Amino acid sequence: MSSDSSSIDTEPRCPECGAEVHTINSGLTHGLQCGSCNWSVVTTNHNTLPFDETDYKIFVVSTASTRPSIIPVVAVLLGLSSAVIRRLVDSGEPVLEGLKAWEIKKLHRQFASKGIRIQIQPPFPWPLETEARQSVQADGID
C-alpha cells in the first residue's frame, strides 16, 4: 500500500456541504465555521487568561535613586508596612506570590499607574496594557 501525501486534503471541510471551513478565535470562543452554509461548531477556548492556573510572583524593580520613593507607594498599594516592602525589595524576594493571571493584570495596571516597574515570574504570557508600559518607561524607570 503506497501513500501519496500530495493527495491528502489537510484543510478541514464542512460536514454539511463539503466546503472549506475557517477557524473562529474570539475571546473565550474557539471553533470552526463554514463560509458557504454557515455550519459551525464552537467550544470554550481554555488557552485564555481566565483559565491560566499558573501561580505568579511579582518583584518590584528599583534603582538606588528610585528606591526611596517606590517603597512607601508599594507599601500602600499592597497594604503592608514599608519595613516589610524594603526588606523584600532589598533581598530580591517577591513582594507577592501565588497570584493568578487576572490578579497580575490588575496589579500591573496599579503599579504602572504609579510609575513602578514590576518583574513577573514565571514569564507572563498574556499582553499587558501597552499604555501603562509606556508611562513607566517615560518616567525613566525602565
Protein Blocks (a to p, Z undefined) as FASTA:
>chain_A
ZZdfklpcfbdcdfklopacddddehjbccdddfklopacddddfbbfklmcbdcddddd
ddfklmmmmmmmmmmmnopafklmmmmmmnopafbehiafklmmmmmmmmmmnopacddd
dddfbdcdfklmmmmmmnopZZ
